[in-house]
Amino acid sequence: MESWIWIILVVMPGTLSAYSVTFETPNVCAVRGSSVEFRCSYNYTAAETVLKTEWSKGELKDGKWTRIELSKLILYENRTQYIGDQLHDCSLAIHDLQDNDTGYYYFRFDTERYGWRSKKSVYLYFTDLKARVNPNPVRRGDNVILECGTSCQLSTAVWFKDGHPVAKPEFQAQTEDAGKYSCAVKGQESVQSDPVALDVQSPPLNVSVELSQSGQLSEGSSVNLTCSSVANPAADNYTWYKSTGSPSSSSQLLQVGSGQVLSIPSVEASHTGLYLCQARNRLGENNSTKVLLTVDSSDIQRVILLVGIGVKVVIILLLPLVIVWIWRRCLKSAVDEEEHSHDYENISTQPAGQKNRVTQREMPA
């Protein structure tokens, strides 16, 4: 005959009501690769001491709902952190969230008298960050709004352009604002959305002209004038103009060509003047500043060069002749001096009587 022993546990009224587990947010939405915190608190009677705390994950095993301690799951190794204590805080952090982390989480604590399991749970699910730029494309000067789309409510989003922080999610688009934008949850900036490109369109800006040769051009030489600009979409039409007057007075523009490059294969004096380029796309057009093209019609430089060469040739040819002429001149002077010197000596050496006779002979009768 079987005998039964019944143990009757007498619980004082209100004792079990002192035990509780409360989750601050029963449903937690997070981004893959980020970190998440389950804010949690628990209570028990003041006379007890908590000996153990443990978080578990609910799984369906062999058709039965089972709670498995996270410490026994390899998947959570080195990724979970109990940030609570053994008093009343039971918060948990999970890092580097993965797809398999989705699910229900439970908490339990043990005292020297009881073990208490939470009846409710925290449900973790994921959302994807999706960056949006409105409008896109946008014209230069128009307003742009950056939006970080999610399937749940997250904390403040932060933005990055080409990896650098963006100060405001709303601004007036300028050419330099074009680039790739991505968003992230504040405090978890390491996990960012896929980037979205902002296309800032504008008419041609900073239109300029470059000469293939600088300075004064000689007649017959060639020169190319190239037009460039910053435009989106790129400039697809170029027109060249020549000013018929100076900058200081009223002038008219005469169309002299089209295309990005104005080529003059053989310049003439008539090509001298001020030139400008007009670049155009479907959004508008802009002109470059005027550039001066100068052609030397008299070819002074060539004349100077030829004259210089001629002078050198003349000097080289005449120098020997001049030297010979000077040498002969000096030689003749020496001979004349010597002859004059001999006549004086002959006269001075004649006898006195002879000198008188010569003098008498030359006297007229």
C-alpha positions, 0 to 999 in steps of 0.5 A, spaced: 500 500 500 502 506 497 503 512 502 503 519 500 507 524 504 504 531 503 508 537 504 504 543 505 508 550 503 505 556 507 506 562 504 505 568 508 500 573 504 503 578 500 510 574 500 510 572 492 507 579 490 514 582 492 517 578 486 517 581 480 521 582 473 520 588 469 522 590 462 522 597 460 521 596 453 518 589 451 519 590 444 526 592 442 528 594 434 535 594 432 540 595 426 544 589 424 551 589 426 550 594 432 549 593 439 542 593 444 541 594 451 535 590 454 533 595 460 530 591 466 529 591 473 527 586 479 524 585 486 524 581 492 523 581 499 528 585 503 530 579 507 533 575 502 539 575 498 540 574 490 545 569 489 544 568 481 542 572 475 541 569 468 538 571 461 535 566 457 533 565 450 526 562 448 527 556 442 522 551 440 525 545 441 522 538 439 516 541 439 516 544 446 518 551 448 524 551 452 528 557 455 536 556 454 541 560 458 545 564 454 551 562 457 550 555 454 549 558 447 556 558 443 552 564 438 553 569 444 560 567 446 563 574 448 557 578 445 553 578 451 554 583 457 550 583 464 550 590 465 546 589 471 547 587 478 545 582 484 540 588 487 535 590 482 538 592 476 538 586 471 539 590 464 543 586 459 547 588 452 548 584 446 553 586 441 554 585 434 547 583 433 546 578 428 540 575 424 540 569 429 539 574 435 532 575 433 527 572 438 524 572 445 529 573 451 527 572 459 530 573 465 531 569 472 534 570 479 535 566 485 535 567 492 537 563 498 529 561 498 526 562 491 528 562 484 524 567 480 523 567 472 520 572 468 513 570 465 514 576 460 519 577 455 523 582 451 522 581 443 528 583 439 527 584 432 531 588 426 530 593 422 534 596 416 537 603 415 535 606 408 538 613 406 533 617 402 535 624 399 529 628 397 529 631 392 534 627 387 536 630 383 536 637 385 538 643 382 543 648 385 540 652 390 534 648 392 532 645 398 535 638 400 532 633 406 536 627 408 531 622 411 533 615 414 528 610 413 527 604 418 521 600 420 521 602 427 522 608 431 529 609 433 533 614 436 536 620 432 539 619 426 546 622 424 549 623 417 555 622 413 557 624 406 563 620 403 565 618 410 565 625 413 559 627 418 554 632 415 552 638 420 544 638 418 540 634 414 536 639 411 540 644 406 540 648 400 544 644 395 551 647 392 555 644 387 560 641 392 554 638 396 554 632 390 556 625 393 554 619 397 550 620 403 549 614 409 545 614 415 546 611 422 543 611 429 546 616 434 551 613 438 552 607 433 555 610 428 560 604 426 553 601 423 551 605 417 546 604 411 548 603 404 550 610 401 545 614 396 548 619 391 546 626 391 546 629 384 546 636 384 545 639 377 547 646 375 548 650 368 555 651 367 560 655 372 567 657 372 567 658 365 574 659 362 579 659 356 586 657 355 590 659 350 595 653 347 600 659 346 601 665 351 604 672 349 605 675 342 604 671 336 607 671 330 603 672 323 603 665 320 603 661 327 597 657 330 593 657 336 588 653 340 583 656 344 580 651 349 573 652 353 572 649 360 567 649 365 564 646 371 557 643 369 552 638 371 550 635 366 556 637 362 556 642 357 554 640 350 554 646 346 560 652 346 560 658 342 566 663 341 565 670 340 570 676 338 569 683 341 569 688 336 571 694 341 576 695 347 573 693 355 573 701 356 568 702 351 562 699 348 563 693 344 559 688 340 560 681 340 561 677 333 560 670 333 567 666 330 566 659 331 563 653 335 565 647 339 569 646 345 576 648 341 577 654 337 583 653 332 586 658 328 591 654 324 595 661 321 594 667 325 593 674 322 593 681 324 586 681 323 585 676 329 588 680 334 582 682 339 578 679 345 575 673 345 570 669 350 567 662 350 559 661 352 558 654 355 551 651 355 547 645 357 539 644 358 539 648 365 542 654 362 549 658 359 554 662 362 560 666 359 567 666 360 572 672 361 575 675 355 582 673 353 586 677 349 589 674 343 595 679 340 598 678 333 605 681 331 603 684 324 610 687 323 614 681 325 618 686 329 622 681 333 624 677 326 626 684 323 630 685 330 633 679 329 635 679 322 638 686 323 642 684 329 645 678 325 647 683 319 650 688 324 654 682 327 656 680 320 658 687 318 663 687 324 666 681 322 667 683 315 670 690 316 674 689 322 680 686 318 679 692 314 679 697 319 685 693 322 689 693 316 687 701 315 689 703 322 696 699 321 698 702 314 696 709 317 700 708 323 706 705 318 705 711 314 706 716 320 712 713 322 715 714 315 713 721 314 716 722 321 723 719 319 724 723 313 722 729 316 727 728 321 733 726 316 732 733 312 733 737 319 740 733 320 743 734 313 741 742 314 744 742 321 751 739 319 753 743 312 758 748 313 757 755 314 759 757 308 755 753 304 749 754 308 750 762 306 751 760 298 745 756 298 741 762 301 744 767 296 743 762 290 735 762 292 735 769 293 732 773 287 736 777 282 
